[in-house]
Amino acid sequence: MKKKLLFIILLMLLSLLFTACKQNDTDETVDPENEVEEPAENETGQDKEPADEETPTLDKEQAKQVLNDYRDTFMSVIENTEDDGALTDFDSKQALKDEFMTIMSEELADSYVAQYFEEDNGKVYVVPTEAPVWFEEGKDFSFEQVSDLEYEVTQEQSNELIGNLRMTYVIASKDDSWIVSEVRSENINEENNGNGQEEQSSSNENNTDNSEETASGEITDAKAEELVREHLNIPQNSDVNVVMDHKNENGNFVVQVYELVSNGETSHTATIGWYIVNKDDGTVEQMM
């Protein structure tokens, strides 16, 4: 009887001990809602971190190339026309706009298409007017980053046609490439007479250099203008302006011939024609 009683007491003690252990296990269980999620590891066993996208950058040489491409894209359209001024490569303004948007913003492309071209009977024609003011690669300019994806190129330019201007070309990143997104111009005045005298002196030096180069047989900007004047029998004192605009992809001189037309207090230019002067032999040919 005593053995049976001891056996029962032992079972009761074991039962109480088992219950206590089970309670301890329950207390140590973490509530899923309060559980802190451990950072995930990638396949190499390291913590995953979001990849930083590299911000594109632009230097001065790249900026000059973008501005040259911007000019060349526009002028290649102008240079390929029929005798009546119709474009040979584009039959709609939309197609022309798409071409311009490879190197400029949609807003700038829209303004150029509207200002310089007209569409009629399934053809696009060049409107006789002055060309845009292009960046001059060989002239000083300032270069500044204005945001993560925008840079500004600023250059002062001066001639009889445009007067004294401060040109600002905004270059922006778009679809992994750089385009000209905006062009601004600001009229400026000579700061003082000393600057004007200095510029005149510099101009005289350039003219002297041009004369020397011409004497040696090399075609210069001034010589190209002179050859076009001779070709068209335009005297130096004529109201018709003959201005070297740029060099084409072959290195030949592209010269614009235009007149200033007054309209009340304002005036605009009327382009008479564009001419190519061969850099080697000086022959003059009208652009078609």
TATA-V270266 format. One line per field, one symbol per residue. psi: psi as a letter, one per 40 degrees, with the letter a starting at -180 (. if undefined). burial: I if it has 24 or more other ideal C-beta (glycine too) atoms within 12 Angstrom, else O. Layout:
# TATA-V270266
psi: ???
burial: ???
This chain:
# TATA-V270266
psi: dddddddddddddddddddddddddddehhhddehhhihiiadeeiihihhhhhhiihidddddddddddddddddddegiideehideheiddddddddeeeiiddddddddddeiihhfeihihhhiiiihihhdeiiiihhheadeiihhhhhihiddeahihhhhhhihhffihihdihiihhiihdidddddddddddddddddddddddeehhidddddddddddefhideiehhhhhdiiaeeeihhhhhiihhigbeiiiihhdihihhhedeeihhhh.
burial: OOOOOOOOOOOOOOOOOOOOOOOOOOOOOOOOOOOOOOOOOOOOOOOOOOOOOOOOOIOOOOIIOIIIIIIIIIIIIIIOIOOOIIIOOIOOIOOIIOIIIIIIIOOIIOOIIOOIIOOOOOOIIIIIIIIIIIIIOOOOIOIOOOOOOIIIIIIIIIIOIIOOIIIIIIIIIOOOOIIIIIIOOOOOOOOOOOOOOOOOOOOOOOOOOOOOOOOOOOIIIIIIIIIIIOOOOIOOOOOIIIIIIIIIOOOIIIIIIIIOOOOOOOOOIOIIIIIIIIIOOIOIOOIO
